Amino acid sequence: MSIGVSLGAAVLLNAKASRFKALFRTALFAPVVTTLVAVAVIWRYLFHIKYGLVNFGLSHLGIAPIDWLGDPRWAMPTIMLFAVWKNFGYNMVIFLAGLQAIPQDLYEAARIDGASRWKQFLHITLPMLGPVLMVVGVITISGYFQLFAEPYVMTRGDPLQSTVSVLYFMFEEGFKW
């Protein structure tokens, strides 16, 4: 999910018609450089069952409050959403660099041959981004195996140990009594 969304954002930012490229690039990369623990605490408050902004917004839509971090069904998806948001900008910058390395001559030749933007994406962009996709995939998967601070700060592995990651489990077995 994070790879696809990052690629989509990079394609949009790479478009010639995009205005305010530098502003969007900075705004989308900002979560990567923020302190993980501080942002995790903020997210914990955003998803609070009584006082969180997410439940406040849902209540205006007529939806009952959800215990995002206290319900075993919702806790891990909430932490995964946080991790995707946190790493989104890093992947986007790598994809953006890969997109800018693709020769424009290929796109020009495809336009002359009558290829639509979708065909150009499928037959030029994706194949040329193959090595970049591999690197981003490996970095993303290895990063998610190192997930520790998010469940530690947001839920301490609860509810019912539903948010225990591999690294968090190793921490509990090695350092907790």
Backbone torsions as a table, in degrees:
resi	resn	phi	psi	omega
1	MET	NA	-46.7	-176.4
2	SER	-67.8	-32.4	-179.4
3	ILE	-69.1	-44.5	179.5
4	GLY	-63.9	-43.4	179.6
5	VAL	-66.9	-40.4	178.5
6	SER	-64.1	-40.7	178.3
7	LEU	-64.5	-43.1	178.1
8	GLY	-60.2	-44.0	178.8
9	ALA	-64.9	-39.3	179.3
10	ALA	-65.5	-40.0	178.2
11	VAL	-63.4	-42.8	178.4
12	LEU	-64.4	-41.0	179.7
13	LEU	-71.6	-24.1	-179.5
14	ASN	-82.3	-13.9	-178.9
15	ALA	-63.8	144.5	-178.0
16	LYS	-68.3	-31.2	-176.0
17	ALA	-79.8	-5.5	-177.7
18	SER	-66.9	127.1	176.3
19	ARG	-98.5	155.8	177.6
20	PHE	58.6	39.3	-178.6
21	LYS	-55.4	-47.5	-176.5
22	ALA	-63.1	-39.9	179.8
23	LEU	-64.1	-48.0	180.0
24	PHE	-65.4	-40.3	178.8
25	ARG	-59.9	-44.4	179.4
26	THR	-66.4	-45.6	-178.5
27	ALA	-63.7	-38.3	-178.7
28	LEU	-78.1	-22.9	178.4
29	PHE	-88.6	-16.8	-176.0
30	ALA	-54.2	-41.0	179.9
31	PRO	-59.6	-27.1	-178.7
32	VAL	-67.4	-37.9	-174.1
33	VAL	-93.8	-2.8	177.0
34	THR	-80.7	156.3	179.9
35	THR	-68.5	126.3	-174.4
36	LEU	-61.7	-44.5	-176.4
37	VAL	-65.8	-43.6	-179.8
38	ALA	-62.5	-43.1	-179.7
39	VAL	-69.5	-35.7	177.4
40	ALA	-63.1	-38.7	177.2
41	VAL	-64.5	-42.2	178.2
42	ILE	-62.3	-43.3	178.5
43	TRP	-64.5	-35.9	177.6
44	ARG	-59.8	-40.0	177.7
45	TYR	-73.8	-34.1	176.9
46	LEU	-61.1	-35.8	-176.9
47	PHE	-100.4	16.3	178.0
48	HIS	-63.4	141.2	-174.5
49	ILE	-66.3	-35.1	-177.2
50	LYS	-99.9	-39.1	-170.6
51	TYR	-113.7	3.6	-175.7
52	GLY	-76.3	147.1	179.6
53	LEU	-66.6	-31.3	-179.6
54	VAL	-65.1	-48.8	178.1
55	ASN	-67.6	-31.6	175.9
56	PHE	-62.1	-45.3	177.7
57	GLY	-65.1	-40.3	178.9
58	LEU	-66.6	-33.8	179.4
59	SER	-65.0	-30.9	177.1
60	HIS	-71.8	-18.7	176.2
61	LEU	-93.9	1.6	179.3
62	GLY	84.3	16.4	-179.8
63	ILE	-99.2	134.1	-179.8
64	ALA	-65.4	151.0	179.3
65	PRO	-59.3	143.7	178.8
66	ILE	-114.0	135.8	176.9
67	ASP	-84.7	81.9	-172.4
68	TRP	-57.0	-42.2	-176.1
69	LEU	-102.9	-3.1	-179.7
70	GLY	-108.7	-12.5	179.8
71	ASP	-99.5	125.3	-177.8
72	PRO	-57.4	-27.1	179.6
73	ARG	-73.9	-28.4	-174.3
74	TRP	-106.0	-17.9	-172.5
75	ALA	-64.9	-51.4	-178.3
76	MET	-67.6	-42.4	174.9
77	PRO	-59.4	-34.2	177.9
78	THR	-66.7	-42.7	178.6
79	ILE	-68.1	-37.3	177.1
80	MET	-64.5	-39.8	176.9
81	LEU	-61.1	-41.7	177.7
82	PHE	-62.4	-44.9	-179.0
83	ALA	-64.9	-39.9	177.6
84	VAL	-63.5	-45.3	178.9
85	TRP	-61.2	-39.6	-177.1
86	LYS	-68.1	-36.5	-175.6
87	ASN	-96.9	-6.4	-176.6
88	PHE	-53.9	-48.7	-174.9
89	GLY	-65.1	-36.2	-179.6
90	TYR	-63.9	-48.3	178.5
91	ASN	-63.0	-38.6	-179.1
92	MET	-61.7	-42.3	-179.6
93	VAL	-65.5	-39.3	177.8
94	ILE	-64.8	-44.4	177.3
95	PHE	-62.9	-39.7	179.6
96	LEU	-61.8	-41.0	176.8
97	ALA	-63.9	-41.7	177.8
98	GLY	-64.3	-40.9	178.9
99	LEU	-64.3	-38.3	-178.7
100	GLN	-74.0	-14.8	177.9
101	ALA	-87.2	-10.5	179.5
102	ILE	-75.7	126.9	-179.4
103	PRO	-62.0	133.4	-179.9
104	GLN	-69.1	-19.3	178.5
105	ASP	-59.9	-35.2	179.9
106	LEU	-64.1	-43.5	179.1
107	TYR	-67.3	-38.5	179.4
108	GLU	-64.4	-43.0	178.0
109	ALA	-63.8	-39.5	179.0
110	ALA	-66.5	-39.1	177.3
111	ARG	-63.3	-41.8	178.8
112	ILE	-63.1	-36.7	178.8
113	ASP	-77.2	-4.5	176.4
114	GLY	90.7	18.2	179.9
115	ALA	-75.5	136.3	176.6
116	SER	-74.6	170.8	178.4
117	ARG	-61.2	-38.3	179.7
118	TRP	-64.9	-43.6	177.5
119	LYS	-63.8	-38.5	177.2
120	GLN	-62.7	-41.4	179.6
121	PHE	-64.0	-45.9	-177.3
122	LEU	-69.4	-38.8	-171.4
123	HIS	-101.8	-12.5	178.0
124	ILE	-118.7	-57.5	-172.4
125	THR	-63.7	-54.7	-177.1
126	LEU	-60.5	-47.4	177.9
127	PRO	-61.8	-38.2	179.9
128	MET	-71.1	-23.7	178.5
129	LEU	-91.5	6.1	-178.4
130	GLY	-50.3	-54.3	178.9
131	PRO	-63.2	-35.7	178.7
132	VAL	-67.3	-41.4	176.9
133	LEU	-60.0	-40.0	178.9
134	MET	-63.8	-46.6	-179.7
135	VAL	-62.4	-46.9	-179.8
136	VAL	-63.4	-40.2	178.2
137	GLY	-61.5	-46.0	179.7
138	VAL	-65.0	-45.2	179.8
139	ILE	-62.5	-42.7	-178.4
140	THR	-66.2	-47.1	-178.9
141	ILE	-64.9	-43.8	178.8
142	SER	-65.9	-33.4	176.8
143	GLY	-66.0	-38.2	179.8
144	TYR	-72.6	-26.2	173.6
145	PHE	-70.6	-20.0	179.3
146	GLN	-95.0	15.9	-179.0
147	LEU	-65.4	112.1	178.5
148	PHE	-134.3	-53.6	-172.4
149	ALA	-62.9	-36.2	-177.3
150	GLU	-61.2	-56.6	178.7
151	PRO	-67.9	-30.3	-179.3
152	TYR	-66.1	-46.7	-177.0
153	VAL	-77.4	-39.2	-172.0
154	MET	-83.6	-36.5	-173.4
155	THR	-137.3	-10.7	-174.1
156	ARG	56.7	30.6	178.3
157	GLY	87.2	-12.8	179.4
158	ASP	-81.1	172.4	-6.8
159	PRO	-80.0	138.7	178.7
160	LEU	53.0	35.6	179.6
161	GLN	60.2	24.2	-177.0
162	SER	-76.5	-14.7	-179.3
163	THR	-111.6	20.7	179.1
164	VAL	-79.0	119.4	175.8
165	SER	-93.0	175.0	-179.7
166	VAL	-59.2	-48.4	-178.4
167	LEU	-67.9	-37.8	177.9
168	TYR	-65.3	-39.0	177.3
169	PHE	-62.8	-42.8	178.2
170	MET	-62.6	-39.1	177.7
171	PHE	-62.9	-46.8	-178.9
172	GLU	-63.6	-42.9	-178.7
173	GLU	-71.4	-31.8	-176.0
174	GLY	-88.9	-31.2	-170.8
175	PHE	-123.2	-14.9	178.6
176	LYS	-97.1	149.3	179.7
177	TRP	-97.9	NA	NA
